[in-house]
Amino acid sequence: MSDDPAHVREFFGSLAADWDTRFPSDGPAYAAAVNELGLRPGDAVLDAGCGTGRALPPLRAAVGPTGIVLGADLTPEMLEQAALAGRGGSAGTATLLLADVGRLPVRDGALDAVFGAGLVSHLANPVADLRELARVVRPGGRLALFHPIGRAALAARHGRRITPDDLRAEPRLGPVLAEAGWRLVSYVDEDARYLAMAVREH
């Protein structure tokens, strides 16, 4: 299921203030997923749909003081919480951008990697939006699509069942990524983690 930006902004805006307290134990899962990106000191990385910025500190730790960390989200309330938590803004670990991931104010090939937590199911136009993420990443750069719990566990949390048309399912995700300029290189969907890794094609 994809969402239009206004619906996403309204939904997450209403939840921003207590978002981190709802999922207080997700930090180690975020750090482990960031580690899989293989970032090096000095790299430039984007947290696409960064929300309250839980991935920003491990991203900063991975790229070091000479690296660049951007956090982009289209919900002002989420970015405000990220800044309040010290994860972004002038005193934080990242530069925060109020932006739709489908239209990023970032030049072509400027980044080494993109991290997206809980992102795919909220994209208004998955192929176009993932193509935009590919645009801002250099050839050979990496994309991590992450969620701290797997598809079945997430569906159960919401009282639903997973369906074959779920974009996060490997048979659907691989072709969508390929159409957008990415090659799926690894896929994990377990109760405790969802992580799809892709590489930007040349």
N, C-alpha and C positions, 0 to 999 in steps of 0.2 A: 504494500500500500504506500502510495506517495501522497504528500500533502502540499497544498499551496502555501507559499511563504507566510501569508497573513494568518492562516490557521496555526501554523507552527509557532509563530511569534506569540499569538494569543495564548496557546496552550502552555508553552514553556515560561512565558512571562508570569502567568498566574502561579507557577510552581517554584519560581527562582529562589524566593526568600528562604525556603526550608529544604531546598534540593539536597544539599550536602548532608543534612541530618537524616534524610530518608535512607541514604545508602552510605553509612559511615565507614564500612569496612572494605570499600572497593579500591582503596589506594594501592595496595600491593599488586592487584591485578592490572591496574593501569601501568604501574612501573614495569612489570614484567612484559607487558605488550610493547611498551616503548623500547625496551631492551632489544626486542626482536627486529626493530627497524635497522639496527646496526649503524646508528648515527656515530659520527666522529667529531672530535673537537673542531670547531669552526664551521660546521655544517649549518645550513639554513632549513628550517622546518616549520610547517604550518599545522596547527591543530584546527581542523575544519569542523565547525560546529562545536566550538570549545566549551560552550555552556559556562559553568562556574569555574572552569579552568583546572580541573583535577589532574589533567595530563601535563599541564604546563611546567610544574617543578621538575618532574623526571625528564621532560624534554630539555629543559635548561641544563640540568645536570649532565645530560648526554652530550650536548654540543659545547658546553663550557662557556666561559665569559666572552670568547671571541666569536661564538656562534650567534645565529639569529633565530629567535622564536617568535612566531606570530600566532595569535589566537583570533580566529574569525567566528562571529556568530551574528545572526540577524535579530536576536532578542536583546534589547538594551538592558533589561532587568538581569539577565544572566551575566552579561559583561560587568554590570555594576557589582554583582556578588563576587565575581572573579577579582575585581579591583579591591573590594573590601577585605577579601581573604588574603590580600598581598600577593596574588598570583599574576597580576597584570597591571598595566598602567605605569606611571612614572616610578613607583617604588617596588614594582613587581618583577617577575621573571620574564615577562613577555610583553610585546606590543599588542594591544587589543584593537581589533578592527570590527566596526559595526558593518557587516557585509554579508550578502548572500553568497554562498559558495559557488553559485552559478554565474556570478559576476564579480570576480575578485580584483581588487586594485593592486595587482602584483604583475610584474613584467614576465614575459615568456621565459621559461627555463630558469627562473631565479632561485628555485628551491631544490634541495636534495631529497626531500621526503615530505609526505603528508600523513598525518595521523587523524583518523576519524572515528570517534567513539559514538555508537548509537546513531550513526549518520544516515546510512543507506535508506532505511525505511521512511525517512523524512524528506527525501529529495523530491522536488516537484517534477523534475524531468531527469531520471537517473542517468541516461546515456549522455545528455548534454552537460549535466552537472559534473559527472565523472570526467568528461572530456575537458571541462574547464580546469579541473584539478590536474589533469595530465598536461595541460598547456603551461601551467606555472612551474612544473617540475622538469628538471633536465632529463634527457634520455638516460635510461639506466637507473633513474631515481625510483624510490619505493613508496608504496601506499600501504598503510595498515588500516583495515576496517575491523573495529574491535567492539566487543560488548563484554562486560564483566561476567555475564552468564550466557549460556547457550540458547539456541532458538527454542528448544522444547521447554526449558526452565522458564524462559521469559514468557512464552505463551501461557504456561500454567499459572504464572504470577498474575496474568491478566484474565484468567478464566477462559482461555481460548485454546484451540489446537493449532499446531503448525499445519500449513497448507502447502501443496505443491507449487502454488504460484508465488510463494514468498521469495522476494528478490534476493534475500540473504542465502537461500538454498544454493548449494554449489552448482547444480545443473543450470540454474538461471543466472547466477552471478557471473560465472566465467564468460559466457557470451556477451553479456552487457559490458563487462570490463574490456573485453577484446574490442568491441565496437567503439569504445571510448578511448582506445589507445593504450590499454594496460594488458599485461599478461599475468593471469593468476598463477602464482608459484607455490603457494601452500594454503591449506584450508583446514581449520580445526573448529569443530562444533561439538563441544562437550558441555555437560551441565555447568561446570565451573568457568567456562571460557568460550568465547567465539572470537576467532581471529583469522581473517583472510588477508593474505599478503600478496601484493601484486607489484610488478616492475613496469616502469614506463618504457614502452617500446620506442625504438629509434624512429 
